[in-house]
Amino acid sequence: MKTQPVSRRFFVKQGALAFAAIGAGALFGPDFLRSSVMAAETRKSSGGRRVLVCLFQRGAADGLSMVVPYGDKDYYKLRNDIALSAPSQKAASAGVLDLDGRFGLHPALAPLHQLYGAGELAVLHACGNPNATRSHFEAQDLMESGTSTDRNLATGWLNRMIGCCPEDAAHRSALQAVSLTAQLPRSLQGNADALAIADLARYGISQGATPAGSKTNATSFEQIYENAVGDALHSAGRDGFAAMDLLRKVNPQNYTPSNGAAYPQGAFGKSLRQVAQLIKADVGLEIAFVEIGGWDTHANQGGATGTLATRLTELGGGLAALHKDLGAKMSDVLVLTMSEFGRTARQNGNRGTDHGHGTAFFALGGDVRGGRVLGDWPGLSTEKLFEGRDLAITTDYRDFFAEACVRHMGVAEKDLPRVFPGHQATSGKFRNYLRA
């Protein structure tokens, strides 16, 4: 049997679990670290590096409760118990936060309402995958692969986008694309190198204080290089550990968010906090992926308070904390939210909602032309509902992503078919939530 050579990509992705216990020295390796050095030096001479943060709301978030169409009278006909009140003195804090006289944010998203008012948050409603699947697994797989129906597409849209970005490949950092998750998400799988790092400290990106007399993971691994046979390996090890000094500025154990930012407790808040650390440490991050689950609200969804409100409080608080923590650096950062599909327009018998179709997406950042609710509103009357039950989709999610590819990450419009094969993504379909 012919033995296949082990590629660097296979080593990075498959070796992560094996080397987790001994830190990032083994995970990244000398070649990656030298790339980090070059990326850092290039960035210093050319200005801030653009960063795209993709946030996946796994479980199908109810866009009709996140961004309430209180101006559509049919909304209240469909949701007796879980409808949110229109903004008024009588509704007070239980009422939605007005956006444009037709739509309002759920009151639990008050921190995002402030960013909307400041022109840094845009809302796109009735967005999603035109495919009618209501399977969480299939819908997430399709959205992350960047297709409508092709389940055989092996790579993810974010990974393909990396190959279309204009950055010189020789100057790319080992930390160019990082998912703050335990496993590499579907959207980052492919030919371009990407890492899944759920905990920066665990992977040894920083070498914090250690007990007297003990060795850090890096020191232990450096000893392996010291004892290696052959000058080439020894030299490569020395070069790698010299470069690792640049990565030690990311210090998760001693990190203090800036500007009084307070991240929510839990995995989601921790992920956003680590995104901020990587951005501020200037290690070459360009794509970050985070996720937050718990959106499958079949029962007792609640209205202004309840299960969904709790989840939205975490979402809004986390995004607001990231924005505050990054400060001026937010001008180079774009955050996109997404969910595999929405919820039924009509509440079910358990005071919840079932698997639906269209939902609401958010765009947050310095390039965003915010303070607007975008998209063509299809309406909630019976004849306007998708299959008689769901919010119809008027914006294909790939057009939402494609605008970020072109106007934020610098992908040429002619290369969009490579990122979204089988879809005609053009600037004519953009919703113009970003400055051209």
C-alpha positions as CSV (number, residue, x, y, z in Angstrom):
1,M,0.0,0.0,0.0
2,K,1.3,3.4,-0.9
3,T,1.9,5.8,2.0
4,Q,0.5,9.2,1.5
5,P,2.7,12.2,2.7
6,V,1.4,14.0,5.7
7,S,0.6,17.6,4.8
8,R,1.0,20.5,7.1
9,R,-2.8,21.0,7.1
10,F,-3.3,17.4,8.3
11,F,-0.7,17.9,11.0
12,V,-2.4,21.1,12.3
13,K,-5.9,19.9,12.3
14,Q,-5.4,16.3,13.4
15,G,-2.4,17.1,15.7
16,A,-4.3,19.6,17.8
17,L,-5.8,17.1,20.1
18,A,-2.6,15.1,20.5
19,F,-0.6,18.2,21.4
20,A,-3.1,20.0,23.5
21,A,-1.5,18.9,26.6
22,I,1.9,20.3,25.7
23,G,0.9,23.7,24.3
24,A,1.2,25.7,21.2
25,G,4.9,25.1,20.6
26,A,4.0,21.8,18.9
27,L,0.8,22.9,17.4
28,F,2.1,25.9,15.4
29,G,5.7,24.9,14.6
30,P,8.5,27.0,13.3
31,D,7.1,27.7,9.8
32,F,3.9,29.0,11.2
33,L,5.6,31.2,13.7
34,R,7.9,32.7,11.1
35,S,4.8,33.6,9.1
36,S,3.4,35.3,12.2
37,V,6.5,37.5,12.4
38,M,6.2,38.5,8.8
39,A,2.5,39.2,9.2
40,A,3.1,41.4,12.2
41,E,5.9,43.4,10.4
42,T,3.8,43.9,7.3
43,R,0.8,45.1,9.3
44,K,2.9,47.7,11.1
45,S,3.8,49.3,7.8
46,S,0.5,49.1,6.2
47,G,-2.0,50.0,8.9
48,G,-4.7,48.0,10.7
49,R,-5.6,44.5,9.5
50,R,-9.3,44.0,8.6
51,V,-11.0,41.3,10.8
52,L,-14.2,39.5,10.1
53,V,-15.9,37.9,13.1
54,C,-18.7,35.4,12.3
55,L,-21.1,34.6,15.1
56,F,-23.4,31.6,14.5
57,Q,-26.6,31.4,16.6
58,R,-27.0,27.6,16.5
59,G,-30.5,26.3,17.0
60,A,-32.6,28.7,14.8
61,A,-33.0,32.1,16.4
62,D,-36.5,33.7,16.3
63,G,-35.9,36.8,14.2
64,L,-39.5,37.9,14.8
65,S,-38.7,38.3,18.5
66,M,-35.2,39.7,18.1
67,V,-36.3,42.3,15.6
68,V,-40.1,42.7,16.2
69,P,-42.2,43.9,13.3
70,Y,-44.6,45.7,15.6
71,G,-45.9,47.8,12.7
72,D,-47.3,44.6,11.0
73,K,-50.7,44.0,12.5
74,D,-50.6,40.3,11.6
75,Y,-47.7,39.8,14.0
76,Y,-50.1,40.2,17.0
77,K,-52.7,37.9,15.4
78,L,-50.1,35.1,15.2
79,R,-48.6,35.4,18.6
80,N,-51.1,35.7,21.5
81,D,-48.8,34.9,24.4
82,I,-45.3,35.6,23.3
83,A,-45.8,38.8,21.2
84,L,-43.8,41.8,22.4
85,S,-45.6,45.1,22.9
86,A,-45.1,48.1,20.7
87,P,-43.0,50.9,22.2
88,S,-45.3,53.1,24.4
89,Q,-45.4,54.6,27.9
90,K,-47.8,51.9,28.9
91,A,-45.5,49.1,27.8
92,A,-42.5,50.8,29.4
93,S,-39.5,48.4,29.7
94,A,-41.6,45.5,28.4
95,G,-42.0,47.2,25.0
96,V,-39.7,46.8,22.1
97,L,-37.0,49.4,21.5
98,D,-38.0,51.3,18.4
99,L,-35.8,51.3,15.4
100,D,-37.6,53.0,12.5
101,G,-41.3,53.2,13.4
102,R,-42.0,49.7,12.0
103,F,-39.5,47.4,13.8
104,G,-38.1,47.3,17.3
105,L,-35.4,45.4,19.1
106,H,-36.3,43.0,21.9
107,P,-35.8,44.9,25.2
108,A,-33.1,42.4,26.2
109,L,-31.0,43.8,23.3
110,A,-30.8,47.2,24.8
111,P,-27.0,47.4,24.5
112,L,-27.3,46.8,20.7
113,H,-30.0,49.5,20.5
114,Q,-27.4,52.0,21.6
115,L,-25.0,50.8,18.9
116,Y,-27.9,51.0,16.3
117,G,-28.5,54.6,17.4
118,A,-24.8,55.4,17.0
119,G,-24.9,54.1,13.4
120,E,-22.7,51.1,14.0
121,L,-25.3,48.3,13.9
122,A,-27.4,47.4,10.9
123,V,-30.3,44.9,10.8
124,L,-31.2,42.7,7.8
125,H,-34.6,41.1,8.1
126,A,-36.2,38.2,6.2
127,C,-32.8,36.7,5.4
128,G,-31.7,33.1,5.1
129,N,-31.2,30.1,2.9
130,P,-33.9,29.7,0.2
131,N,-33.7,26.0,0.8
132,A,-36.8,24.8,2.6
133,T,-35.1,22.3,5.0
134,R,-36.1,22.5,8.6
135,S,-33.4,20.2,9.8
136,H,-30.9,21.9,12.1
137,F,-28.0,19.7,10.9
138,E,-28.7,20.1,7.2
139,A,-29.4,23.8,7.4
140,Q,-26.2,24.6,9.4
141,D,-24.2,22.4,7.0
142,L,-25.5,24.2,4.0
143,M,-25.1,27.7,5.4
144,E,-21.5,27.1,6.5
145,S,-20.6,25.4,3.2
146,G,-22.0,28.5,1.4
147,T,-24.6,26.7,-0.8
148,S,-28.3,26.2,-1.1
149,T,-28.6,22.5,-1.8
150,D,-25.1,21.0,-2.4
151,R,-24.4,18.7,0.5
152,N,-21.3,17.3,-1.3
153,L,-19.3,20.5,-1.2
154,A,-16.4,19.6,1.0
155,T,-15.1,23.1,1.9
156,G,-16.6,26.0,3.8
157,W,-17.2,29.5,2.5
158,L,-14.9,31.2,5.0
159,N,-12.1,28.9,4.0
160,R,-12.6,29.5,0.3
161,M,-12.8,33.2,1.0
162,I,-9.3,33.0,2.6
163,G,-7.9,31.8,-0.8
164,C,-9.5,34.8,-2.5
165,C,-8.3,37.5,-0.1
166,P,-5.6,39.8,-1.6
167,E,-3.1,39.3,1.3
168,D,0.2,37.9,0.1
169,A,0.2,34.2,1.1
170,A,3.8,34.6,2.3
171,H,2.7,37.1,4.8
172,R,-0.2,35.2,6.3
173,S,-0.1,34.5,10.0
174,A,-0.6,31.1,11.6
175,L,-3.4,32.8,13.5
176,Q,-5.1,34.2,10.4
177,A,-8.3,32.1,10.8
178,V,-9.2,31.0,14.3
179,S,-12.4,29.4,15.6
180,L,-13.0,29.8,19.3
181,T,-14.6,26.4,19.5
182,A,-13.6,22.8,20.4
183,Q,-13.8,21.7,16.8
184,L,-13.1,23.4,13.5
185,P,-16.5,24.5,12.2
186,R,-17.8,23.5,8.7
187,S,-17.3,27.0,7.4
188,L,-13.5,27.0,8.0
189,Q,-12.8,23.5,6.6
190,G,-10.8,23.4,3.4
191,N,-7.4,23.9,1.9
192,A,-6.4,27.1,3.8
193,D,-5.0,26.7,7.2
194,A,-7.4,27.4,10.1
195,L,-7.3,26.5,13.8
196,A,-9.9,25.6,16.4
197,I,-8.7,26.9,19.8
198,A,-11.4,26.8,22.5
199,D,-9.1,28.0,25.2
200,L,-6.0,30.2,24.4
201,A,-4.4,29.3,27.7
202,R,-4.7,25.6,27.2
203,Y,-3.0,25.8,23.9
204,G,-0.1,27.8,25.4
205,I,-0.4,30.8,23.2
206,S,0.8,32.8,26.2
207,Q,3.4,31.7,28.7
208,G,2.2,33.2,32.0
209,A,3.7,33.0,35.4
210,T,4.5,29.4,36.5
211,P,5.3,28.1,40.0
212,A,8.9,28.4,41.1
213,G,11.1,25.6,39.9
214,S,8.6,24.4,37.3
215,K,8.9,24.5,33.5
216,T,6.4,26.0,31.1
217,N,5.1,23.9,28.2
218,A,7.3,25.9,25.8
219,T,10.4,25.4,27.9
220,S,9.7,21.6,28.0
221,F,9.2,21.4,24.3
222,E,12.3,23.6,23.7
223,Q,14.3,21.0,25.4
224,I,13.2,18.5,22.8
225,Y,14.7,20.7,20.2
226,E,17.9,21.1,22.2
227,N,18.3,17.3,22.2
228,A,17.3,16.8,18.6
229,V,19.8,15.2,16.3
230,G,20.8,17.3,13.3
231,D,21.7,21.0,13.0
232,A,18.7,21.8,10.7
233,L,16.1,20.7,13.2
234,H,17.9,22.4,16.1
235,S,18.2,25.6,14.1
236,A,14.5,25.5,13.1
237,G,13.5,25.0,16.7
238,R,15.6,28.0,17.8
239,D,14.0,30.2,15.2
240,G,10.5,29.0,16.1
241,F,10.9,29.7,19.8
242,A,12.4,33.1,19.1
243,A,9.3,33.9,17.1
244,M,7.0,32.6,19.8
245,D,8.0,35.6,21.9
246,L,5.7,37.6,19.7
247,L,2.7,35.4,20.6
248,R,3.4,35.7,24.3
249,K,1.7,39.1,24.3
250,V,-1.6,37.3,24.2
251,N,-2.0,36.7,27.9
252,P,-5.4,35.1,28.7
253,Q,-4.5,34.5,32.3
254,N,-3.9,38.1,33.1
255,Y,-5.9,39.9,30.4
256,T,-8.0,42.9,31.5
257,P,-10.7,44.1,29.0
258,S,-10.4,47.8,28.1
259,N,-12.8,50.6,28.8
260,G,-14.6,48.8,31.6
261,A,-16.0,46.2,29.2
262,A,-17.7,43.3,31.1
263,Y,-18.3,40.1,29.1
264,P,-21.1,37.7,30.1
265,Q,-20.2,34.6,32.1
266,G,-20.0,31.4,30.2
267,A,-18.5,30.0,27.0
268,F,-19.8,32.7,24.7
269,G,-18.5,35.6,26.7
270,K,-15.1,33.8,27.0
271,S,-15.0,33.3,23.2
272,L,-15.6,37.0,22.5
273,R,-13.1,38.0,25.1
274,Q,-10.5,35.8,23.5
275,V,-11.3,37.3,20.1
276,A,-10.6,40.8,21.5
277,Q,-7.3,39.5,22.9
278,L,-6.1,38.1,19.6
279,I,-7.1,41.3,17.8
280,K,-5.4,43.6,20.2
281,A,-2.3,41.4,20.3
282,D,-1.7,42.0,16.6
283,V,-0.9,38.3,15.8
284,G,-2.4,38.5,12.3
285,L,-6.0,37.5,13.0
286,E,-8.3,38.1,10.0
287,I,-11.2,35.7,10.6
288,A,-12.6,34.7,13.9
289,F,-15.5,32.3,14.4
290,V,-17.7,32.1,17.6
291,E,-21.0,30.4,18.3
292,I,-23.8,30.6,20.8
293,G,-26.4,27.9,21.2
294,G,-29.8,27.6,22.9
295,W,-32.1,29.1,20.3
296,D,-34.4,26.1,19.7
297,T,-37.4,27.5,21.6
298,H,-40.1,25.0,21.1
299,A,-41.7,25.6,24.5
300,N,-42.1,28.5,27.0
301,Q,-40.2,30.9,24.8
302,G,-41.4,33.9,26.7
303,G,-41.9,37.5,25.6
304,A,-40.1,40.4,27.2
305,T,-38.8,38.0,29.8
306,G,-38.3,34.2,29.8
307,T,-36.0,31.7,28.1
308,L,-35.4,33.6,24.9
309,A,-34.9,36.9,26.7
310,T,-32.2,35.3,28.8
311,R,-30.4,34.2,25.7
312,L,-30.7,37.6,24.0
313,T,-29.3,39.3,27.1
314,E,-26.2,37.2,26.7
315,L,-26.0,37.9,23.0
316,G,-26.4,41.6,23.3
317,G,-24.2,41.9,26.3
318,G,-21.4,40.0,24.7
319,L,-21.4,42.0,21.5
320,A,-21.5,45.3,23.4
321,A,-18.6,44.2,25.5
322,L,-16.5,43.3,22.5
323,H,-17.3,46.7,20.9
324,K,-16.3,48.5,24.1
325,D,-13.2,46.4,24.7
326,L,-11.8,47.0,21.2
327,G,-12.5,50.7,21.2
328,A,-10.8,52.4,18.2
329,K,-9.8,49.0,16.8
330,M,-13.5,48.3,16.1
331,S,-13.1,50.5,13.0
332,D,-11.2,47.5,11.4
333,V,-13.6,44.8,12.7
334,L,-16.9,43.6,11.2
335,V,-19.1,41.2,13.2
336,L,-21.8,39.3,11.3
337,T,-24.5,37.2,13.0
338,M,-26.3,34.3,11.4
339,S,-28.6,31.4,12.2
340,E,-29.6,28.4,10.1
341,F,-33.3,29.4,9.9
342,G,-35.9,31.3,11.9
343,R,-39.0,30.2,13.7
344,T,-42.7,29.8,12.7
345,A,-44.6,33.0,12.5
346,R,-47.4,31.5,14.6
347,Q,-46.7,30.4,18.2
348,N,-47.4,26.7,18.9
349,G,-49.5,25.1,21.7
350,N,-46.6,25.1,24.1
351,R,-46.1,28.9,24.0
352,G,-43.1,28.4,21.8
353,T,-42.2,28.4,18.1
354,D,-41.2,25.6,15.8
355,H,-38.7,25.4,13.0
356,G,-39.3,28.1,10.4
357,H,-37.6,29.9,7.5
358,G,-36.5,33.5,7.4
359,T,-34.9,35.3,10.3
360,A,-32.9,38.5,11.2
361,F,-29.1,39.0,10.8
362,F,-27.0,41.7,12.4
363,A,-23.9,43.6,11.1
364,L,-21.8,45.5,13.6
365,G,-18.6,47.4,13.1
366,G,-16.8,50.5,11.9
367,D,-17.6,50.0,8.2
368,V,-21.3,49.4,8.8
369,R,-23.8,51.9,7.5
370,G,-25.9,51.4,10.6
371,G,-29.1,52.8,12.1
372,R,-31.2,51.1,9.5
373,V,-33.4,48.0,9.1
374,L,-32.6,46.6,5.6
375,G,-34.3,44.1,3.3
376,D,-37.7,43.8,1.7
377,W,-40.3,43.1,4.3
378,P,-42.6,40.3,2.9
379,G,-45.4,40.7,5.5
380,L,-47.0,38.2,7.8
381,S,-50.5,37.9,6.3
382,T,-51.4,34.3,5.5
383,E,-50.9,34.6,1.8
384,K,-47.5,36.1,2.3
385,L,-46.1,33.5,4.6
386,F,-43.7,30.9,3.3
387,E,-45.6,27.6,2.9
388,G,-48.4,29.3,4.9
389,R,-46.5,29.3,8.2
390,D,-43.1,31.1,8.1
391,L,-41.5,34.4,7.4
392,A,-40.5,34.4,3.7
393,I,-36.9,35.1,2.7
394,T,-36.2,38.1,0.5
395,T,-32.4,38.2,0.9
396,D,-30.3,35.1,0.2
397,Y,-27.8,34.8,3.0
398,R,-24.9,34.4,0.5
399,D,-25.6,38.0,-0.7
400,F,-25.3,39.1,2.9
401,F,-21.9,37.3,3.3
402,A,-20.7,38.3,-0.2
403,E,-20.9,42.0,0.6
404,A,-18.6,41.4,3.6
405,C,-16.2,39.5,1.4
406,V,-15.9,42.3,-1.2
407,R,-16.3,45.5,0.8
408,H,-14.6,44.5,4.1
409,M,-12.1,41.7,3.2
410,G,-11.2,42.9,-0.3
411,V,-12.3,39.9,-2.3
412,A,-12.7,40.8,-6.0
413,E,-16.3,40.6,-7.2
414,K,-15.2,38.4,-10.0
415,D,-14.0,35.8,-7.5
416,L,-17.3,35.5,-5.7
417,P,-18.3,32.4,-7.7
418,R,-15.3,30.7,-6.1
419,V,-16.6,31.6,-2.6
420,F,-20.2,30.8,-3.4
421,P,-20.3,28.2,-6.2
422,G,-23.6,27.9,-7.9
423,H,-24.8,31.3,-6.8
424,Q,-24.7,34.5,-8.8
425,A,-23.5,36.8,-6.1
426,T,-23.0,40.3,-7.5
427,S,-22.8,43.8,-6.0
428,G,-26.2,44.5,-7.5
429,K,-27.7,42.1,-4.9
430,F,-25.9,43.7,-1.9
431,R,-28.1,45.4,0.7
432,N,-25.4,48.1,1.1
433,Y,-25.0,47.7,4.9
434,L,-21.3,48.4,4.3
435,R,-19.6,51.5,2.9
436,A,-18.3,50.8,-0.6
